């Protein structure tokens, strides 16, 4: 789409422009990564307030950016510089909502070369007022026109096929899994991540000191448990030992000095899966 800006003298009181935008799950993921705001309230697959339902609520500053898009693209357009913006949030918007961001010129100051605009965002489905406010901007100093397609696109990598598999696996019991030598961060973190998704019940097999150091570097929780069949530690909620000690947090098993990969006191059939 070809866009052309408007200079101070071209702007008239009452001029108004708007942009219609469908807010998506990918928008929220992109904004979380760009802004650094990882509040689970704003992520489509997280429950941010503990009510058992993911909210996927659109962040306030994402809504503010939708107003900025109208100012920077349409009115006044390319070359516009923000001086001030007041925002009042009336009710939340969510992923899947279509929104209309609108700005209207309400005042001009030739002495300051500033323009004041009323700003608002509405949900056209029920005409609900989502955001209201006022912007003060410095309009562009020279005439510009450009294509909105000149900006490179952005792709969010989500692995939707894995998400579907994880959802189907939620109803299944986790596999008792021996994780061999998880001494590197990616190896241990992968096992704990699979545990959090309910895929495996991990038993870590390797050097206890190296595994504990790796867990500490990852920030994994270490809590009291049992060792062998005595005292020991647990990391990240994993159980360290064999299935016949179900309910006990037994220690990491350390292979023998001959460096054979062993499973400690486990007998054949104690594990359904072995991962390295």
SERO-4910 file (N, C-alpha, C, O; in steps of 0.05 Angstrom, whole numbers):
BEGIN
 pado doro    nc1    nc2    nc3   cac1   cac2   cac3    cc1    cc2    cc3    oc1    oc2    oc3
  Unk    A     17    -24      0      0      0      0     18     25      0     36     27     16
  Unk    A     12     44    -18     27     69    -19     16     88      2     -8     93      3
  Unk    A     35    100     18     27    118     39     40    145     34     63    147     24
  Unk    A     26    166     41     36    194     38     30    209     64      8    208     74
  Unk    A     50    223     74     46    238    100     33    264     95     28    273     73
  Unk    A     26    278    118     14    304    117     30    323    134     37    318    157
  Unk    A     36    346    122     51    367    137     33    383    155      9    381    153
  Unk    A     45    400    171     30    415    191      8    432    178    -15    432    187
  Unk    A     14    446    156     -5    463    143    -28    447    129    -49    459    124
  Unk    A    -23    422    123    -43    406    110    -63    394    130    -85    386    122
  Unk    A    -56    393    155    -74    381    175    -97    400    183    -92    424    186
  Unk    A   -121    389    185   -144    404    192   -157    392    217   -157    368    222
  Unk    A   -169    410    234   -184    400    257   -206    381    248   -220    386    229
  Unk    A   -208    358    262   -228    339    254   -218    317    236   -231    297    232
  Unk    A   -194    320    224   -182    299    207   -180    274    224   -171    275    247
  Unk    A   -187    251    212   -186    226    227   -177    204    209   -184    203    185
  Unk    A   -162    185    220   -154    161    205   -154    138    225   -153    142    249
  Unk    A   -155    114    214   -157     90    231   -144     66    218   -140     65    193
  Unk    A   -136     47    234   -125     21    224   -141     -1    238   -145      0    262
  Unk    A   -148    -21    223   -162    -45    234   -142    -67    236   -127    -72    217
  Unk    A   -141    -80    259   -120   -101    264   -132   -124    279   -145   -120    300
  Unk    A   -127   -149    269   -134   -173    284   -110   -181    301    -89   -186    291
  Unk    A   -114   -182    327    -93   -190    346    -91   -220    348   -112   -233    352
  Unk    A    -68   -231    343    -64   -260    342    -46   -270    365    -33   -254    379
  Unk    A    -46   -296    368    -28   -308    388      1   -302    381     18   -297    399
  Unk    A      8   -303    355     35   -297    347     43   -268    353     66   -263    359
  Unk    A     24   -250    351     30   -222    359     39   -221    388     58   -207    394
  Unk    A     26   -235    405     33   -234    434     60   -247    439     75   -237    455
  Unk    A     66   -268    424     93   -281    427    114   -262    417    135   -260    430
  Unk    A    110   -250    394    130   -231    383    134   -208    402    157   -200    407
  Unk    A    112   -197    413    115   -174    431    130   -182    457    146   -167    467
  Unk    A    125   -206    467    138   -216    491    168   -217    486    184   -210    504
  Unk    A    177   -227    463    205   -229    457    218   -202    452    240   -197    460
  Unk    A    204   -184    438    215   -158    431    217   -140    456    237   -126    460
  Unk    A    196   -141    472    195   -122    495    209   -134    520    218   -118    537
  Unk    A    212   -161    521    223   -173    545    202   -177    567    209   -186    588
  Unk    A    177   -170    561    155   -174    581    143   -202    577    128   -206    558
  Unk    A    151   -221    594    142   -248    592    120   -255    612    116   -278    620
  Unk    A    105   -235    620     82   -239    638     63   -260    627     53   -257    605
  Unk    A     59   -283    641     43   -304    630     14   -296    625      0   -309    610
  Unk    A      5   -274    636    -22   -264    631    -26   -257    601    -48   -257    591
  Unk    A     -3   -252    588     -5   -243    560      2   -265    540      5   -260    516
  Unk    A      6   -290    549     13   -312    532    -10   -331    528    -24   -338    548
  Unk    A    -14   -340    504    -39   -355    497    -40   -383    511    -62   -393    515
  Unk    A    -17   -394    519    -17   -421    530    -10   -421    560     -2   -442    571
  Unk    A    -12   -398    573     -5   -396    602    -29   -385    618    -44   -369    608
  Unk    A    -31   -394    642    -51   -384    661    -38   -363    679    -24   -370    697
  Unk    A    -43   -338    673    -29   -317    687    -41   -308    713    -28   -295    728
  Unk    A    -66   -316    719    -79   -307    744    -88   -330    761   -102   -326    781
  Unk    A    -82   -355    753    -88   -378    770   -116   -387    770   -125   -403    787
  Unk    A   -132   -379    750   -160   -387    749   -164   -412    733   -187   -421    729
  Unk    A   -142   -424    722   -144   -449    707   -148   -445    677   -150   -464    662
  Unk    A   -151   -420    668   -156   -414    640   -135   -394    629   -131   -373    641
  Unk    A   -121   -401    607   -102   -382    595   -117   -357    586   -139   -358    574
  Unk    A   -106   -333    592   -119   -308    587   -113   -297    559   -131   -287    545
  Unk    A    -88   -298    550    -79   -287    525    -89   -258    523    -99   -249    502
  Unk    A    -85   -243    544    -93   -215    545    -72   -197    531    -48   -200    535
  Unk    A    -82   -180    514    -63   -163    498    -50   -142    517    -64   -128    531
  Unk    A    -23   -141    517     -9   -121    534    -17    -93    528    -22    -85    505
  Unk    A    -18    -76    549    -25    -48    546     -7    -33    526    -17    -17    510
  Unk    A     19    -39    527     37    -24    510     35    -34    481     43    -20    462
  Unk    A     26    -59    477     20    -68    450     -3    -52    438     -2    -44    415
  Unk    A    -23    -47    455    -46    -30    446    -36     -2    440    -45     11    421
  Unk    A    -18      8    458     -7     35    452      8     36    426      7     56    412
  Unk    A     21     14    419     36     13    394     17     13    370     24     23    348
  Unk    A     -8      3    373    -27      4    351    -35     33    345    -39     40    322
  Unk    A    -37     50    366    -42     78    362    -18     91    348    -22    107    330
  Unk    A      6     84    357     30     94    344     31     88    315     41    103    299
  Unk    A     20     64    307     20     56    279      3     75    262     11     81    239
  Unk    A    -19     84    273    -36    103    258    -22    129    255    -22    141    233
  Unk    A     -9    139    277      5    165    276     29    163    257     33    182    241
  Unk    A     44    142    258     68    140    241     63    133    212     80    140    195
  Unk    A     40    120    207     35    111    179     15    129    164     18    134    140
  Unk    A     -5    140    179    -27    153    165    -31    182    172    -33    199    154
  Unk    A    -32    189    198    -39    216    206    -23    224    231    -29    214    253
  Unk    A     -3    241    228      6    255    204     21    237    184     23    244    161
  Unk    A     33    215    194     47    197    175     77    198    179     87    206    200
  Unk    A     92    188    158    121    185    160    135    211    168    130    232    156
  Unk    A    152    208    188    167    231    198    156    243    223    167    261    235
  Unk    A    133    232    232    120    242    257    137    234    281    147    212    282
  Unk    A    139    252    300    154    247    325    136    251    349    122    272    351
  Unk    A    135    231    366    119    233    391    130    254    409    154    257    413
  Unk    A    112    270    422    120    287    444    107    278    470    119    280    491
  Unk    A     83    268    468     69    258    492     46    240    484     35    242    462
  Unk    A     40    221    502     17    203    498      5    196    525     19    186    542
  Unk    A    -21    201    528    -36    193    552    -54    170    544    -67    171    523
  Unk    A    -55    149    560    -72    126    555    -89    119    579    -79    119    602
  Unk    A   -114    112    574   -131    101    595   -143     75    585   -155     74    564
  Unk    A   -139     54    601   -148     27    593   -175     21    606   -177     21    630
  Unk    A   -195     16    589   -222     13    599   -229    -17    603   -242    -23    623
  Unk    A   -222    -34    585   -226    -62    588   -206    -78    572   -195    -66    553
  Unk    A   -201   -103    578   -180   -118    564   -188   -127    536   -212   -130    530
  Unk    A   -168   -130    519   -171   -143    493   -155   -169    494   -137   -172    510
  Unk    A   -163   -188    477   -150   -215    478   -142   -223    450   -152   -213    430
  Unk    A   -124   -243    449   -117   -255    423   -143   -265    410   -159   -278    422
  Unk    A   -146   -258    384   -170   -265    370   -189   -242    366   -208   -243    350
  Unk    A   -184   -220    381   -201   -196    379   -192   -179    355   -168   -176    350
  Unk    A   -211   -170    339   -205   -150    319   -209   -122    332   -229   -117    345
  Unk    A   -190   -104    327   -190    -78    340   -187    -56    319   -174    -60    298
  Unk    A   -199    -33    324   -196    -10    308   -183     12    324   -193     21    344
  Unk    A   -159     21    314   -144     43    327   -150     68    311   -146     69    287
  Unk    A   -158     89    325   -167    114    310   -155    138    323   -153    140    348
  Unk    A   -146    158    307   -136    183    317   -151    206    303   -159    204    279
  Unk    A   -156    228    318   -170    251    307   -156    276    316   -150    280    339
  Unk    A   -151    294    297   -138    320    303   -157    338    318   -180    343    310
  Unk    A   -148    347    342   -165    364    359   -153    392    363   -168    410    370
  Unk    A   -127    396    359   -115    422    363    -88    423    348    -75    403    343
  Unk    A    -80    449    341    -55    454    327    -42    478    341    -55    497    348
  Unk    A    -15    477    343      0    500    354     22    507    334     42    493    332
  Unk    A     18    529    320     38    537    301     64    545    314     86    541    304
  Unk    A     62    558    338     85    567    352    103    544    360    128    546    359
  Unk    A     91    522    368    106    498    377    109    477    355    122    457    359
  Unk    A     96    482    332     95    462    311     87    435    322     99    414    318
  Unk    A     65    435    338     55    411    351     25    407    343     10    427    339
  Unk    A     17    382    343    -11    375    337    -21    357    359     -7    338    367
  Unk    A    -45    362    369    -57    345    389    -79    328    376    -95    338    360
  Unk    A    -80    302    383    -99    284    371   -113    268    393   -100    259    412
  Unk    A   -139    264    390   -153    245    407   -147    217    397   -147    212    373
  Unk    A   -141    198    415   -134    171    407   -153    151    421   -160    155    444
  Unk    A   -161    130    407   -178    110    419   -175     84    404   -167     83    381
  Unk    A   -181     62    419   -182     35    407   -209     23    414   -216     23    438
  Unk    A   -223     13    395   -249      0    399   -249    -28    387   -234    -35    369
  Unk    A   -266    -45    399   -270    -72    388   -296    -71    372   -318    -67    384
  Unk    A   -295    -73    346   -319    -69    329   -341    -90    334   -364    -85    328
  Unk    A   -334   -113    344   -354   -134    349   -376   -124    367   -400   -130    362
  Unk    A   -369   -110    388   -390    -99    407   -387    -69    412   -399    -58    430
  Unk    A   -370    -56    395   -364    -27    398   -353    -20    425   -357      3    435
  Unk    A   -340    -39    439   -329    -34    466   -305    -15    464   -288    -19    446
  Unk    A   -304      4    481   -280     22    483   -259      8    499   -263      3    523
  Unk    A   -236      2    487   -214    -12    499   -194      8    511   -186      5    535
  Unk    A   -187     28    496   -167     48    504   -176     76    495   -185     79    472
  Unk    A   -173     96    512   -177    124    503   -153    140    511   -137    131    528
  Unk    A   -149    163    500   -126    180    507   -122    203    489   -139    210    473
  Unk    A    -98    214    491    -91    238    476    -61    237    469    -45    231    486
  Unk    A    -55    244    444    -27    245    435    -20    273    427    -36    288    415
  Unk    A      5    281    432     16    306    422     40    298    405     59    285    415
  Unk    A     40    307    380     62    299    362     73    323    348     60    344    345
  Unk    A     97    319    338    110    339    319    107    328    291    118    307    285
  Unk    A     91    340    274     86    330    247    111    330    230    130    344    237
  Unk    A    111    315    208    135    315    191    142    342    179    124    358    174
  Unk    A    167    345    174    177    371    163    178    371    133    180    393    121
  Unk    A    178    348    120    179    347     91    161    325     81    155    306     94
  Unk    A    152    328     56    133    310     44    147    284     37    169    283     26
  Unk    A    134    261     44    145    235     39    123    217     30    100    219     38
  Unk    A    130    198     13    112    176      5    128    150      3    152    151     -5
  Unk    A    116    128     10    131    103     10    111     80     10     87     84     14
  Unk    A    121     56      5    104     32      5    106     18     32    128     14     43
  Unk    A     84     10     43     84     -3     69     95    -31     67    101    -44     87
  Unk    A     99    -41     42    110    -69     38    141    -69     38    153    -90     35
  Unk    A    153    -45     41    182    -44     41    195    -56     66    218    -63     66
  Unk    A    180    -58     88    190    -69    113    191    -99    113    170   -111    106
  Unk    A    213   -112    119    214   -142    120    193   -153    139    187   -141    160
  Unk    A    183   -176    133    164   -189    150    177   -204    174    201   -206    174
  Unk    A    160   -213    192    170   -227    216    155   -253    219    130   -254    217
  Unk    A    170   -275    223    158   -301    225    163   -311    254    186   -311    263
  Unk    A    142   -321    267    144   -332    294    147   -362    292    129   -375    280
  Unk    A    168   -373    302    173   -402    301    159   -415    325    168   -411    348
  Unk    A    138   -431    320    122   -442    342    121   -472    344    113   -482    365
  Unk    A    128   -487    324    128   -516    325    100   -526    332     96   -541    352
  Unk    A     80   -518    317     52   -525    324     47   -555    324     30   -564    339
  Unk    A     62   -571    308     59   -600    307     67   -612    334     55   -631    344
  Unk    A     89   -600    347     96   -610    373     76   -602    395     70   -618    413
  Unk    A     64   -579    392     43   -570    411     20   -590    410      9   -596    431
  Unk    A     12   -599    387    -10   -618    384     -3   -645    397    -19   -657    411
  Unk    A     22   -654    393     31   -679    405     31   -677    436     23   -696    449
  Unk    A     41   -654    446     41   -650    475     13   -651    487      9   -662    508
  Unk    A     -5   -638    473    -33   -638    482    -45   -666    483    -59   -673    502
  Unk    A    -38   -682    463    -49   -710    462    -36   -727    484    -48   -746    493
  Unk    A    -11   -721    491      3   -737    511     -5   -730    540      2   -745    558
  Unk    A    -19   -708    544    -26   -699    571    -42   -720    586    -40   -722    611
  Unk    A    -58   -736    572    -75   -756    585    -61   -782    591    -72   -800    604
  Unk    A    -36   -785    582    -21   -810    585     -2   -808    609      7   -787    616
  Unk    A      4   -831    621     23   -832    643     51   -828    633     58   -837    611
  Unk    A     68   -813    648     95   -809    639    111   -835    639    107   -853    654
  Unk    A    130   -836    620    148   -859    617    170   -858    638    183   -837    640
  Unk    A    175   -880    652    198   -882    670    223   -883    653    227   -901    637
  Unk    A    240   -862    655    262   -859    636    288   -855    649    292   -837    666
  Unk    A    308   -872    642    335   -868    652    349   -848    634    351   -853    610
  Unk    A    358   -826    645    372   -805    629    402   -808    635    411   -803    658
  Unk    A    417   -817    615    445   -824    619    463   -800    616    463   -786    596
  Unk    A    480   -795    637    500   -774    637    490   -746    628    500   -735    609
  Unk    A    470   -736    643    460   -709    636    478   -687    649    469   -672    666
  Unk    A    503   -687    640    523   -669    653    524   -642    639    535   -623    650
  Unk    A    512   -640    615    512   -614    601    484   -601    605    464   -615    607
  Unk    A    484   -574    605    458   -560    610    436   -568    591    413   -571    600
  Unk    A    442   -572    565    420   -578    546    409   -606    552    385   -611    548
  Unk    A    426   -625    561    417   -652    567    399   -653    592    377   -665    591
  Unk    A    408   -640    613    392   -639    638    366   -623    634    345   -631    643
  Unk    A    369   -600    621    345   -583    617    324   -597    600    300   -594    604
  Unk    A    333   -612    580    315   -627    563    299   -647    579    275   -651    575
  Unk    A    313   -661    597    299   -681    614    279   -668    632    256   -678    635
  Unk    A    286   -646    645    268   -632    663    245   -620    649    223   -618    659
  Unk    A    250   -610    624    228   -599    608    208   -620    601    184   -616    602
  Unk    A    218   -644    593    200   -666    586    184   -675    610    161   -683    608
  Unk    A    197   -673    634    183   -680    659    160   -660    664    138   -667    672
  Unk    A    166   -633    660    146   -613    665    122   -617    647     99   -610    654
  Unk    A    126   -627    623    104   -632    604     91   -659    609     72   -666    595
  Unk    A    100   -674    629     87   -699    636     94   -722    617     80   -742    616
  Unk    A    116   -719    602    124   -740    583    139   -762    596    136   -786    589
  Unk    A    157   -755    614    175   -776    627    176   -772    657    171   -750    667
  Unk    A    182   -794    671    190   -793    699    220   -799    700    227   -822    700
  Unk    A    237   -778    701    265   -782    696    280   -793    720    275   -786    743
  Unk    A    299   -811    714    319   -820    734    346   -813    722    353   -823    700
  Unk    A    362   -797    735    387   -787    725    410   -806    731    414   -813    755
  Unk    A    425   -815    711    446   -834    715    472   -821    706    476   -815    683
  Unk    A    490   -817    726    515   -804    719    530   -795    744    524   -804    766
  Unk    A    549   -776    741    565   -766    763    547   -747    780    539   -726    770
  Unk    A    542   -753    805    524   -736    821    534   -708    824    518   -689    823
  Unk    A    560   -704    826    571   -677    830    567   -660    804    559   -637    806
  Unk    A    573   -672    781    570   -658    756    540   -651    750    534   -629    741
  Unk    A    523   -670    757    494   -665    752    484   -643    771    469   -626    762
  Unk    A    494   -643    796    485   -622    815    496   -595    806    482   -575    808
  Unk    A    520   -594    796    532   -569    786    516   -558    762    511   -534    760
  Unk    A    509   -576    744    493   -568    721    466   -558    729    456   -538    718
  Unk    A    453   -572    748    427   -563    758    429   -536    771    411   -519    767
  Unk    A    450   -531    786    453   -505    798    456   -483    777    445   -461    780
  Unk    A    471   -489    756    475   -469    734    449   -463    720    444   -441    711
  Unk    A    431   -483    719    405   -479    706    384   -466    724    363   -457    715
  Unk    A    391   -465    750    372   -454    769    351   -474    778    330   -467    788
  Unk    A    356   -501    773    337   -521    780    337   -524    811    357   -522    824
  Unk    A    313   -529    821    310   -532    850    323   -557    861    321   -578    848
  Unk    A    337   -555    883    348   -578    897    335   -581    924    336   -562    940
  Unk    A    322   -603    929    308   -607    954    316   -633    968    329   -650    956
  Unk    A    308   -636    993    315   -660   1008    301   -684    996    279   -683    986
  Unk    A    315   -707    996    303   -732    986    316   -756    999    323   -755   1023
  Unk    A    320   -777    983    333   -801    994    356   -808    976    356   -802    952
  Unk    A    376   -822    987    400   -830    972    402   -860    970    403   -874    991
  Unk    A    402   -870    946    403   -899    943    378   -910    957    357   -911    945
  Unk    A    381   -918    980    358   -923    997    363   -909   1023    352   -916   1044
  Unk    A    380   -887   1021    387   -872   1045    383   -842   1039    365   -835   1022
  Unk    A    398   -823   1052    393   -795   1048    407   -784   1023    428   -793   1016
  Unk    A    394   -764   1010    405   -753    986    390   -728    978    378   -714    995
  Unk    A    390   -721    952    378   -697    942    362   -702    917    366   -721    903
  Unk    A    343   -683    912    328   -684    887    333   -658    872    337   -637    884
  Unk    A    332   -659    845    337   -635    829    313   -632    810    306   -650    795
  Unk    A    301   -608    810    280   -602    791    256   -619    794    240   -621    775
  Unk    A    252   -633    816    229   -650    820    233   -678    809    215   -694    811
  Unk    A    257   -684    797    262   -711    786    265   -731    809    275   -724    830
  Unk    A    258   -756    803    264   -777    822    289   -791    813    291   -798    789
  Unk    A    307   -796    831    332   -808    824    333   -836    835    338   -840    859
  Unk    A    328   -856    818    328   -883    827    310   -900    810    304   -893    787
  Unk    A    302   -923    819    287   -942    803    258   -941    810    250   -930    830
  Unk    A    241   -954    793    212   -953    796    202   -967    821    181   -960    831
  Unk    A    217   -986    831    207  -1000    855    209   -982    880    198   -989    901
  Unk    A    223   -959    877    223   -939    898    204   -917    893    209   -894    900
  Unk    A    181   -923    880    161   -902    873    153   -887    897    148   -899    918
  Unk    A    152   -861    895    144   -844    918    168   -835    934    165   -817    951
  Unk    A    192   -846    928    216   -838    943    234   -823    923    236   -830    899
  Unk    A    247   -802    933    267   -787    916    294   -798    922    308   -788    939
  Unk    A    302   -820    908    328   -832    913    349   -818    896    343   -803    878
  Unk    A    375   -823    903    396   -807    891    402   -814    862    393   -835    852
  Unk    A    418   -797    850    429   -803    823    447   -828    825    461   -832    845
  Unk    A    445   -845    805    462   -868    805    488   -862    790    488   -851    768
  Unk    A    511   -869    802    537   -864    790    548   -891    779    551   -910    794
  Unk    A    554   -892    752    564   -917    740    590   -926    754    604   -910    766
  Unk    A    596   -952    751    619   -963    764    645   -953    751    644   -941    729
  Unk    A    668   -959    763    693   -948    754    702   -960    727    719   -948    714
  Unk    A    690   -982    719    697   -994    693    684   -978    670    688   -984    647
  Unk    A    669   -957    677    656   -939    658    635   -953    641    629   -944    619
  Unk    A    625   -976    651    602   -988    637    577   -971    643    575   -962    666
  Unk    A    559   -968    624    534   -954    630    516   -973    645    508   -994    634
  Unk    A    511   -966    670    494   -984    686    469   -969    696    468   -945    693
  Unk    A    450   -983    707    426   -971    717    423   -977    747    401   -977    758
  Unk    A    446   -982    760    445   -986    789    429  -1010    797    434  -1032    787
  Unk    A    411  -1006    817    396  -1029    827    373  -1037    810    358  -1055    817
  Unk    A    370  -1023    787    347  -1029    770    350  -1056    757    371  -1064    748
  Unk    A    328  -1071    757    328  -1096    743    317  -1092    715    307  -1070    709
  Unk    A    318  -1112    698    308  -1110    671    278  -1103    672    263  -1116    688
  Unk    A    269  -1085    657    241  -1078    657    234  -1056    676    211  -1046    677
  Unk    A    253  -1046    693    248  -1024    711    243   -998    696    228   -981    705
  Unk    A    256   -995    672    253   -971    656    239   -978    630    244   -998    617
  Unk    A    222   -959    621    209   -962    596    225   -949    573    220   -954    550
  Unk    A    244   -932    580    258   -916    560    285   -908    571    287   -901    595
  Unk    A    305   -907    554    331   -897    562    339   -875    543    337   -878    519
  Unk    A    348   -852    555    355   -829    539    383   -819    545    390   -819    569
  Unk    A    398   -812    525    425   -801    530    428   -775    514    449   -763    516
***
